[in-house]
């Protein structure tokens, strides 16, 4: 079958790979209907995430139709239309039972890599390097889904494929950030990044009762999406002093919750960005923490900063003194989507969560290299490139 694969730093291609088969009684084989690029994929392309190998199938945000089921699968049948959480989890270990699904003890068959990086291994993720399990990704005609009774969810009849697609990763990642950051009724929430995850974090915060939600970015088309489809306020960080503007909006205090949804390749104007970029390219640090630094400085005393963007390792010039002296709560997580997908799909069916606007460019899998180029370079207002493997 045809699949979109990683061939090297900043190089992707379409090639033939073997079709997946049932390897465990709890697997299903899914015919992929839609699979979408994600900002965290760009970290793979740029060579910032370790343990990629030439020929690895990319993609971790997807939906499709069940075409084969293992003997131990009880919740799914051939013909079911489902969306699959990007993180893989067994449902039985201590972490899964605590609702910390992305920390599953059994879903990453290569735990040594992340144990060396972070002290302990986290769970597995489709198409996201051998550090997170080496699982084949979703930019292909078919994908094997392990632990399917835990990670695959039936899509309500009234929810379109294009809407349900983003219940795989963007929406549950946003929900993870807003919920784990403890957003409460009446809060002021600031979100750095107006991509799919940032928009969904903002929508989740609003639905959790936040009084004001402000999204920070520099791209006009994404900020317009926030205002039109998410219903949040926006700030262009190239046009204003963001911390000062946020203090002005909050009576001098700053936001109660600051959610960073940018990650390791954050951008900003000025010499600090050049400094971070040079150190990252020289591998003197693995990540550019520009946005999370600003979130720490902008957050009110006693508030919460949540790192939702993907970071791989080490950063320089992190304001730990501000975290301690301002009595901030600093948290982070990969998505615990299994907790949130049922609610998200229900809200999608009631038009409380809309995501179709994120799919700005829909194309065949053969056009995958073009789609990734457009997504990376933000060509033609590309927010997300979506692939139809069967087209």
C-alpha positions as CSV (number, residue, x, y, z in Angstrom):
1,X,0.0,0.0,0.0
2,X,1.0,3.6,-0.4
3,X,2.1,5.6,2.6
4,X,3.7,8.9,3.4
5,X,7.0,8.3,5.1
6,X,9.9,10.2,6.8
7,X,13.0,9.9,4.6
8,X,15.4,12.2,6.5
9,X,15.5,15.7,7.9
10,X,13.0,17.9,6.0
11,X,12.3,15.1,3.5
12,X,9.1,13.1,3.2
13,X,7.9,10.9,0.3
14,X,5.2,8.5,-0.8
15,X,6.3,4.9,-1.0
16,X,5.0,1.3,-0.9
17,X,4.9,-0.3,2.5
18,X,3.5,-3.6,3.7
19,X,-0.2,-3.6,4.7
20,X,-0.8,-4.1,8.4
21,X,-2.1,-7.3,9.9
22,X,-3.7,-8.3,13.2
23,X,-0.9,-9.1,15.6
24,X,-2.8,-9.1,18.9
25,X,-6.4,-10.2,19.8
26,X,-7.1,-6.6,20.8
27,X,-6.1,-5.0,17.5
28,X,-8.3,-3.7,14.7
29,X,-7.3,-2.8,11.2
30,X,-8.7,0.6,10.1
31,X,-9.1,1.8,6.6
32,X,-8.1,5.5,7.0
33,X,-10.7,7.9,5.8
34,X,-8.8,11.1,6.7
35,X,-5.4,11.8,8.3
36,X,-4.1,15.2,9.1
37,X,-0.8,17.0,9.6
38,X,0.0,18.3,13.1
39,X,2.4,20.9,14.3
40,X,4.3,18.3,16.3
41,X,5.0,16.5,13.1
42,X,7.2,19.4,12.1
43,X,9.5,18.6,15.0
44,X,10.0,15.1,13.4
45,X,10.7,16.6,10.0
46,X,13.2,19.1,11.4
47,X,15.1,16.3,13.2
48,X,14.4,17.6,16.7
49,X,12.8,14.4,17.9
50,X,15.2,11.5,18.2
51,X,14.9,7.9,16.9
52,X,13.3,8.5,13.5
53,X,14.3,6.0,10.8
54,X,14.0,6.3,7.1
55,X,10.8,4.7,5.9
56,X,8.8,5.4,9.1
57,X,5.1,6.1,8.3
58,X,4.1,9.5,9.6
59,X,0.7,10.6,10.9
60,X,-1.1,10.4,14.3
61,X,-4.4,12.2,13.9
62,X,-7.0,10.2,12.0
63,X,-10.4,8.6,11.6
64,X,-11.7,5.8,9.4
65,X,-13.7,2.6,9.0
66,X,-13.0,-0.7,10.8
67,X,-12.2,-3.5,8.2
68,X,-10.9,-6.3,10.5
69,X,-11.1,-7.0,14.2
70,X,-9.1,-9.2,16.6
71,X,-10.8,-11.9,18.5
72,X,-10.6,-10.0,21.8
73,X,-12.2,-6.8,20.6
74,X,-15.7,-6.3,22.0
75,X,-16.6,-2.7,21.3
76,X,-16.1,-2.5,17.5
77,X,-17.2,-4.3,14.4
78,X,-16.4,-4.3,10.7
79,X,-17.9,-1.3,9.1
80,X,-17.9,0.9,12.2
81,X,-16.8,4.5,11.6
82,X,-14.4,5.5,14.4
83,X,-11.9,8.2,15.5
84,X,-8.7,7.0,17.2
85,X,-6.8,8.8,19.9
86,X,-3.3,9.5,18.8
87,X,-1.7,8.2,22.0
88,X,-1.9,4.4,22.6
89,X,-2.9,3.1,26.0
90,X,-3.7,-0.4,27.4
91,X,-6.4,0.6,29.8
92,X,-5.2,-1.8,32.5
93,X,-2.0,-0.3,34.0
94,X,-1.9,2.0,37.1
95,X,-1.6,5.1,35.0
96,X,-4.5,4.3,32.7
97,X,-6.7,3.5,35.7
98,X,-5.8,7.0,37.1
99,X,-6.9,8.6,33.8
100,X,-3.3,9.4,32.8
101,X,-3.6,7.6,29.5
102,X,-0.6,9.1,27.7
103,X,1.6,7.8,30.5
104,X,0.6,4.1,29.9
105,X,3.2,1.6,31.1
106,X,2.4,-0.9,28.4
107,X,2.0,1.0,25.2
108,X,5.6,1.8,24.4
109,X,7.7,-1.2,23.4
110,X,10.9,0.9,23.4
111,X,10.9,2.4,26.9
112,X,14.7,2.7,27.2
113,X,14.9,5.8,24.9
114,X,12.5,8.0,26.9
115,X,13.7,6.6,30.2
116,X,17.1,8.0,29.2
117,X,15.6,11.3,28.1
118,X,13.2,11.9,30.9
119,X,13.9,9.5,33.7
120,X,10.7,7.4,32.9
121,X,9.0,6.2,29.8
122,X,5.7,7.5,28.6
123,X,3.1,5.8,26.4
124,X,3.2,5.1,22.7
125,X,2.0,7.3,19.8
126,X,1.2,6.5,16.2
127,X,3.8,7.7,13.7
128,X,5.9,9.5,16.3
129,X,9.4,8.0,16.3
130,X,10.8,4.9,17.9
131,X,11.2,6.8,21.1
132,X,7.4,6.6,21.4
133,X,7.1,3.0,20.3
134,X,7.9,2.9,16.6
135,X,4.2,2.5,15.8
136,X,3.3,2.9,12.1
137,X,1.4,6.1,11.5
138,X,-1.9,7.0,9.8
139,X,-0.7,8.6,6.5
140,X,-1.5,5.3,4.8
141,X,-4.5,3.4,3.3
142,X,-4.6,1.1,6.4
143,X,-3.3,1.3,10.0
144,X,-3.2,-1.2,12.8
145,X,-4.8,0.1,16.0
146,X,-3.7,-1.7,19.2
147,X,-5.9,-1.7,22.3
148,X,-8.8,-0.7,20.1
149,X,-11.5,-1.1,22.8
150,X,-9.7,1.7,24.7
151,X,-8.5,4.0,21.9
152,X,-11.1,4.0,19.2
153,X,-14.4,5.7,19.6
154,X,-17.6,5.5,17.4
155,X,-18.5,8.7,15.6
156,X,-22.1,9.9,16.0
157,X,-24.1,9.7,12.8
158,X,-24.5,13.5,12.7
159,X,-20.8,14.3,12.9
160,X,-19.0,14.6,9.6
161,X,-15.6,13.0,8.9
162,X,-14.0,16.4,8.7
163,X,-15.2,17.4,12.2
164,X,-14.6,14.0,13.8
165,X,-11.0,13.9,12.5
166,X,-9.9,16.5,15.0
167,X,-11.3,14.6,17.9
168,X,-8.3,12.3,17.5
169,X,-5.7,14.8,18.7
170,X,-6.2,18.6,18.4
171,X,-9.4,18.7,20.4
172,X,-8.5,16.2,23.2
173,X,-5.0,17.8,23.5
174,X,-6.7,21.2,24.0
175,X,-9.1,19.7,26.5
176,X,-6.2,18.1,28.4
177,X,-4.5,21.5,28.7
178,X,-7.6,23.4,29.9
179,X,-8.8,20.7,32.3
180,X,-5.4,19.8,33.8
181,X,-4.7,23.5,34.2
182,X,-7.8,23.8,36.3
183,X,-9.7,26.4,34.4
184,X,-12.7,27.5,36.5
185,X,-15.7,29.7,35.9
186,X,-14.8,33.3,35.8
187,X,-11.1,32.8,34.9
188,X,-9.2,34.8,32.4
189,X,-7.3,32.3,30.2
190,X,-4.5,33.2,27.7
191,X,-3.4,30.7,25.1
192,X,-0.2,31.0,23.1
193,X,-0.6,29.6,19.6
194,X,-3.6,29.7,17.3
195,X,-3.1,26.4,15.5
196,X,-5.5,23.6,15.9
197,X,-4.4,22.7,19.4
198,X,-4.4,26.3,20.6
199,X,-7.9,26.9,19.2
200,X,-9.2,23.8,20.8
201,X,-7.6,24.7,24.2
202,X,-9.4,28.1,23.9
203,X,-12.7,26.5,23.1
204,X,-12.4,24.1,25.9
205,X,-11.6,26.9,28.4
206,X,-14.7,28.8,27.2
207,X,-16.9,25.7,27.6
208,X,-15.4,25.2,31.1
209,X,-16.7,28.7,32.1
210,X,-13.8,31.0,31.6
211,X,-14.9,34.6,31.6
212,X,-12.4,35.8,29.0
213,X,-10.2,33.7,26.6
214,X,-7.4,35.4,24.7
215,X,-5.4,33.7,22.0
216,X,-1.9,35.0,20.9
217,X,-0.4,34.5,17.5
218,X,1.0,36.4,14.5
219,X,-0.9,34.9,11.5
220,X,-4.0,36.9,10.5
221,X,-5.9,33.9,9.1
222,X,-5.5,31.9,12.2
223,X,-6.5,34.8,14.5
224,X,-9.5,35.3,12.3
225,X,-10.5,31.7,12.7
226,X,-10.2,32.1,16.5
227,X,-12.6,35.1,16.4
228,X,-15.0,33.5,14.0
229,X,-15.1,29.8,15.0
230,X,-13.9,29.7,18.6
231,X,-15.4,32.9,19.9
232,X,-12.2,34.1,21.7
233,X,-10.3,37.4,21.7
234,X,-7.0,37.7,20.0
235,X,-3.6,39.4,20.2
236,X,-1.0,39.7,17.5
237,X,2.4,39.4,19.3
238,X,4.2,41.2,16.5
239,X,2.0,44.3,17.1
240,X,1.8,44.6,20.8
241,X,3.5,44.0,24.1
242,X,1.6,40.8,25.1
243,X,2.3,40.7,28.9
244,X,1.4,44.4,29.2
245,X,-1.7,44.0,27.1
246,X,-2.8,41.0,29.3
247,X,-2.2,43.0,32.5
248,X,-4.3,45.8,31.0
249,X,-7.1,43.4,30.3
250,X,-7.1,41.9,33.8
251,X,-6.9,44.9,36.0
252,X,-3.1,44.7,36.4
253,X,-3.0,41.1,37.6
254,X,-2.5,38.9,34.5
255,X,-4.3,35.8,33.4
256,X,-5.4,33.2,35.9
257,X,-4.3,30.4,33.5
258,X,-1.7,30.6,30.7
259,X,-1.6,27.7,28.2
260,X,1.4,27.4,25.9
261,X,0.3,25.6,22.7
262,X,3.4,26.3,20.5
263,X,6.2,23.9,21.6
264,X,9.8,23.5,20.8
265,X,10.0,25.7,17.6
266,X,8.4,28.8,19.0
267,X,8.9,32.1,17.1
268,X,9.1,35.7,18.2
269,X,10.6,39.0,16.9
270,X,13.9,40.3,18.2
271,X,17.3,39.0,19.3
272,X,16.0,36.5,21.9
273,X,14.6,34.4,19.0
274,X,17.9,34.5,17.1
275,X,19.7,33.4,20.3
276,X,17.3,30.5,20.9
277,X,17.4,29.4,17.2
278,X,21.2,29.4,17.0
279,X,21.5,27.4,20.2
280,X,18.9,24.9,18.9
281,X,20.6,24.5,15.5
282,X,23.9,23.9,17.2
283,X,22.2,21.4,19.5
284,X,23.2,23.3,22.6
285,X,19.6,23.1,23.6
286,X,16.8,21.0,22.1
287,X,13.9,23.4,22.3
288,X,13.0,27.0,21.9
289,X,11.0,28.0,25.0
290,X,10.1,31.5,23.8
291,X,6.3,31.2,24.3
292,X,6.5,29.4,27.6
293,X,8.9,32.0,29.0
294,X,6.5,34.7,28.1
295,X,3.6,32.8,29.6
296,X,5.5,32.5,32.9
297,X,6.2,36.3,33.0
298,X,2.6,37.1,32.0
299,X,0.7,34.8,34.4
300,X,-0.7,36.4,37.5
301,X,0.9,35.6,40.9
302,X,-0.4,32.2,42.1
303,X,-1.7,31.3,38.7
304,X,-1.1,28.2,36.5
305,X,1.1,27.8,33.4
306,X,0.5,24.7,31.3
307,X,2.9,23.5,28.6
308,X,0.8,21.9,26.0
309,X,3.2,22.3,23.1
310,X,5.6,19.4,22.5
311,X,9.1,19.8,24.1
312,X,11.8,17.1,23.7
313,X,14.5,17.8,26.2
314,X,16.5,20.8,27.5
315,X,16.0,24.6,27.3
316,X,18.2,27.5,28.2
317,X,17.3,30.7,30.2
318,X,14.2,29.2,31.7
319,X,12.8,31.7,34.4
320,X,12.6,29.2,37.3
321,X,12.9,32.1,39.7
322,X,9.7,33.6,38.4
323,X,7.9,30.3,38.8
324,X,9.0,29.9,42.4
325,X,8.7,33.5,43.6
326,X,5.3,34.1,41.9
327,X,4.0,30.9,43.4
328,X,3.0,29.6,40.0
329,X,1.8,26.1,39.3
330,X,3.7,24.7,36.3
331,X,2.3,21.7,34.6
332,X,2.4,19.9,31.2
333,X,1.2,16.7,29.5
334,X,0.7,14.8,26.3
335,X,-3.0,14.4,25.7
336,X,-5.1,12.1,27.9
337,X,-7.6,11.9,25.1
338,X,-9.4,8.7,26.2
339,X,-10.8,10.8,29.1
340,X,-12.2,13.6,26.8
341,X,-13.1,12.1,23.4
342,X,-16.6,11.0,24.4
343,X,-17.5,14.5,25.7
344,X,-15.9,16.1,22.6
345,X,-17.8,13.9,20.2
346,X,-21.1,14.7,22.1
347,X,-20.3,18.4,21.9
348,X,-19.5,18.1,18.2
349,X,-22.9,16.5,17.6
350,X,-24.5,19.5,19.3
351,X,-22.4,22.0,17.3
352,X,-20.7,23.2,20.5
353,X,-17.3,22.2,19.0
354,X,-16.6,22.9,15.3
355,X,-13.4,22.0,13.7
356,X,-14.0,21.7,9.9
357,X,-12.4,25.2,9.4
358,X,-9.0,23.8,10.5
359,X,-8.9,21.6,7.4
360,X,-7.9,24.4,5.0
361,X,-6.3,22.1,2.4
362,X,-7.7,18.6,1.6
363,X,-5.7,16.5,-0.8
364,X,-4.7,13.0,-1.8
365,X,-1.9,11.0,-0.1
366,X,0.2,11.3,-3.3
367,X,0.2,15.1,-2.6
368,X,1.6,14.5,0.9
369,X,5.0,16.1,0.3
370,X,3.3,19.2,-1.1
371,X,0.9,19.2,1.9
372,X,3.7,19.1,4.4
373,X,5.5,21.9,2.6
374,X,2.4,24.1,2.6
375,X,1.8,23.3,6.3
376,X,5.3,24.1,7.4
377,X,5.7,27.3,5.3
378,X,2.1,28.4,6.0
379,X,1.6,28.7,2.3
380,X,-1.8,29.9,1.0
381,X,-3.1,30.3,4.6
382,X,-2.6,26.6,5.4
383,X,-3.7,25.8,8.9
384,X,-3.8,22.0,8.5
385,X,-3.3,19.8,5.4
386,X,-5.6,16.8,5.4
387,X,-5.0,13.6,3.3
388,X,-7.5,11.2,1.9
389,X,-5.5,8.0,1.5
390,X,-8.3,6.3,-0.5
391,X,-8.5,9.1,-3.1
